[in-house]
């Protein structure tokens, strides 16, 4: 399915990367089934037609025989981001997008590279404005999260997975950013960003990464002791494996609230300039890509 595109797929090719096409990948439908998002396929077609070599981190059983795995896939993903001249980030209303928000913030503050942020509508068959609040902030509206038991269970697994991925990602950035310091204690100092094992804390983690990337000194303290860490020492969200229905619904409300809050943070963080475009349709994304590719000297 992806052979037709000018994709970077291995470390030996990574220096050829011109566009990092990251963000919303696999999504859950209203029945909780994992689908490959096709929202960026038209954009990938367009990049290939222009002769642009790019990296797309989307990994799905239909195309790769497996799902995305942070430990396996993150190294190539980071190398492609470093090599790329332009970054395209898609935020879908159907997937949480926490790691994508981290990437947007760090790219914006650390590298100031040309970037297109694409808030998609979640439907590859249409090209319309995404779901949004009265103030215009794009919303997190995953299918079936309120009314389908199977989908609720699948979204709950995504909630736990996303919370733990965000924690791993912050630990990785603490190795890169000398302004970000991580500690483990049940007695945090005043002024620390405190991350407990009982909540997702996506907004606090995002704020910590964004501030550290902007060269502000940030101290993050994870509470909960040894029980709240995995075998490698990474902090964990401590969530029940199969919570009762009422508790699951409450935790999914937290998931929705966090997803909407992080989208609002992105909308309020980014200063739009000729180097940074925020768009809401596929057509606008391709137009913006063409403009920033010219600015970067990749297209004439």
C-alpha positions in Angstrom: 0.0 0.0 0.0 2.8 2.4 0.8 5.3 1.3 -1.9 4.0 3.9 -4.3 5.3 6.8 -2.1 8.8 8.3 -1.8 9.1 7.0 1.8 12.2 6.7 4.0 11.9 3.3 5.7 15.3 2.5 7.1 18.2 4.2 8.8 20.4 4.0 5.7 18.0 6.3 3.9 17.3 8.8 6.6 19.6 11.6 5.3 17.3 11.8 2.3 14.3 12.9 4.4 12.9 16.3 3.3 9.5 16.3 5.0 8.6 14.6 8.3 4.9 13.8 7.9 4.0 12.9 11.4 1.0 12.9 13.7 -2.3 11.1 13.7 -1.8 7.6 12.5 -4.1 4.7 13.5 -7.6 5.4 14.8 -10.4 3.5 16.5 -13.8 3.3 14.8 -17.1 3.4 16.6 -16.9 -0.3 17.3 -13.3 -0.1 18.8 -11.6 -1.6 15.7 -8.1 -0.3 14.9 -8.1 1.4 11.5 -5.4 2.8 9.4 -6.1 6.5 9.0 -6.1 7.5 5.3 -6.4 11.2 6.0 -2.8 12.0 4.8 -2.8 9.7 1.8 -3.7 12.5 -0.7 -1.0 14.6 0.8 1.5 11.7 0.5 0.4 11.4 -3.1 1.1 15.1 -3.6 4.5 14.9 -2.0 5.5 11.9 -4.2 4.3 13.7 -7.3 6.5 16.6 -6.4 9.5 14.3 -6.1 9.8 14.9 -2.3 11.3 12.2 -0.1 9.5 12.0 3.2 9.0 10.0 6.4 5.6 8.8 7.5 5.7 7.0 10.9 2.3 5.4 10.4 2.5 1.6 11.2 -0.6 -0.5 11.0 -1.2 -4.3 10.7 -2.6 -3.9 7.2 0.7 -2.4 5.9 3.3 -3.7 8.3 1.8 -6.7 10.0 2.0 -5.0 13.4 1.2 -1.9 15.4 3.5 1.0 16.1 5.9 0.2 19.0 7.7 3.1 20.7 10.8 1.1 21.7 11.2 -0.4 18.2 10.2 2.5 16.0 11.2 5.6 17.9 14.9 5.7 16.9 14.2 5.9 13.1 11.4 8.4 13.8 13.7 10.7 15.7 16.5 10.5 13.1 14.0 11.3 10.3 12.7 14.4 12.3 16.3 15.6 12.7 17.0 15.2 9.0 13.8 16.7 7.7 13.7 20.3 6.4 9.9 20.6 6.8 7.6 19.2 9.4 4.0 18.3 8.7 2.0 17.4 11.8 -1.6 16.1 11.6 -3.8 16.2 14.7 -7.0 14.2 14.2 -10.2 14.6 16.2 -10.3 10.8 16.4 -6.9 10.1 18.1 -5.3 11.6 21.2 -2.2 13.0 19.6 -0.2 13.7 22.8 3.2 12.8 21.4 2.5 14.9 18.3 1.8 17.9 20.5 5.1 17.4 22.2 6.9 17.2 18.9 5.2 20.4 17.7 6.2 22.3 20.8 9.8 21.1 20.8 10.3 21.7 17.0 8.8 25.2 17.4 11.0 26.3 20.2 14.2 24.4 19.5 14.6 24.4 15.8 12.3 27.1 14.3 12.0 25.0 11.2 9.2 25.5 8.7 6.2 23.6 9.9 2.6 22.9 8.9 0.1 21.9 11.6 -2.9 20.2 10.1 -6.0 19.9 12.3 -7.8 17.3 10.2 -11.6 16.6 10.1 -10.9 12.9 10.7 -12.6 11.8 7.4 -10.5 11.2 4.4 -13.5 11.3 2.1 -14.3 14.9 3.0 -12.3 18.1 3.3 -14.1 20.2 5.8 -13.4 22.1 9.0 -12.8 19.8 12.0 -15.0 19.7 15.1 -14.3 22.8 17.2 -15.4 24.7 20.3 -17.3 28.0 20.2 -13.9 29.7 20.5 -12.6 27.8 17.5 -10.3 25.3 19.3 -10.2 21.9 17.5 -11.8 19.2 19.6 -10.9 15.6 20.5 -14.0 13.6 19.6 -13.2 9.9 19.2 -15.9 7.6 17.8 -17.9 5.5 20.2 -16.3 6.7 23.4 -19.6 7.5 25.1 -22.0 4.9 23.9 -20.4 1.7 22.6 -19.0 -0.7 25.2 -16.5 -2.3 22.9 -15.2 1.1 21.7 -15.1 2.3 25.3 -12.8 -0.6 26.3 -10.6 0.1 23.2 -10.4 3.8 24.1 -9.6 2.9 27.7 -6.6 0.9 26.5 -5.5 3.9 24.3 -5.9 6.1 27.3 -3.5 4.0 29.4 -1.1 3.5 26.4 -1.0 7.3 25.7 -0.4 8.2 29.3 2.6 5.9 29.5 3.9 7.0 26.1 3.8 10.6 27.2 5.8 9.7 30.3 8.4 7.8 28.3 8.7 10.7 25.8 9.3 13.2 28.6 12.1 10.9 30.0 13.7 10.8 26.5 13.6 14.6 26.3 15.1 15.0 29.7 18.2 13.3 28.2 18.3 15.9 25.4 17.4 19.1 27.1 19.7 20.4 29.8 16.8 22.6 31.0 14.6 19.7 31.9 15.3 17.8 35.1 13.3 14.7 36.3 13.1 13.4 39.8 11.2 10.7 41.7 9.9 11.6 45.1 6.8 11.7 47.2 8.0 15.0 48.7 8.3 17.3 45.7 9.8 20.7 46.0 7.7 23.9 45.7 7.6 24.9 42.1 8.1 21.4 40.7 5.8 20.0 38.0 4.2 17.2 40.0 3.1 14.1 38.0 1.1 11.5 40.0 0.5 7.9 38.9 -3.3 8.3 39.2 -3.9 10.9 36.5 -2.9 11.2 32.8 -1.3 14.7 33.3 -1.0 15.3 29.6 -1.3 19.1 30.0 1.3 19.3 32.7 3.7 17.1 30.8 3.1 19.2 27.6 3.7 22.4 29.5 6.9 21.1 31.0 8.3 20.0 27.6 7.3 23.3 25.9 8.9 25.4 28.7 12.1 23.4 28.7 12.3 23.6 24.9 11.9 27.4 25.2 15.0 27.3 27.5 13.3 27.7 30.8 14.5 25.6 33.7 11.9 23.0 34.6 11.8 20.4 37.3 9.4 17.5 37.0 8.8 15.2 39.9 7.1 11.8 39.6 5.4 10.5 42.7 4.2 7.0 43.6 7.4 5.2 44.4 8.7 2.0 42.8 5.2 0.6 42.2 4.6 3.5 39.7 7.7 2.6 37.5 8.3 -0.1 34.9 11.2 -2.4 34.7 13.3 0.2 33.0 12.5 2.9 35.5 10.0 4.8 33.4 7.1 6.3 35.3 3.7 4.7 34.8 0.0 5.6 35.0 -1.4 3.2 37.6 -4.8 2.3 36.1 -6.9 -0.8 36.8 -6.8 -3.4 34.0 -10.6 -3.8 33.9 -12.3 -1.1 35.9 -16.0 -1.2 36.6 -18.3 0.6 34.1 -18.7 3.8 36.1 -15.0 4.1 36.9 -14.1 3.5 33.2 -16.5 6.2 32.1 -15.0 8.7 34.6 -11.5 7.9 33.4 -12.5 8.3 29.8 -14.0 11.7 30.7 -10.5 12.6 31.9 -9.1 11.3 28.6 -11.4 13.6 26.6 -10.7 16.6 28.9 -7.0 16.1 28.5 -7.2 15.7 24.7 -9.2 18.9 24.4 -6.9 20.8 26.8 -3.7 19.8 24.9 -5.3 20.9 21.6 -6.1 24.3 23.2 -2.6 24.6 24.4 -1.2 24.0 20.9 -3.6 26.6 19.4 -2.5 29.1 22.1 1.2 28.3 21.9 2.1 28.6 18.3 2.9 32.0 16.8 1.8 31.9 13.2 4.5 33.2 10.8 5.7 32.6 7.3 7.6 29.6 8.8 4.6 28.1 10.7 1.2 27.5 9.1 -1.9 26.2 10.9 -4.5 24.7 8.5 -7.7 22.7 8.7 -8.2 21.0 5.3 -6.2 18.7 3.1 -6.2 21.3 0.3 -4.9 24.0 2.6 -2.2 21.6 3.9 -0.9 20.9 0.4 -0.9 24.6 -0.4 0.9 25.5 2.9 3.4 22.7 2.2 4.2 24.0 -1.2 4.8 27.5 0.3 7.1 26.4 3.1 9.0 23.9 0.8 9.8 26.9 -1.4 10.9 28.9 1.7 13.2 26.0 2.6 14.6 25.8 -0.9 13.3 22.3 -1.4 11.0 23.3 -4.2 11.6 26.0 -6.8 
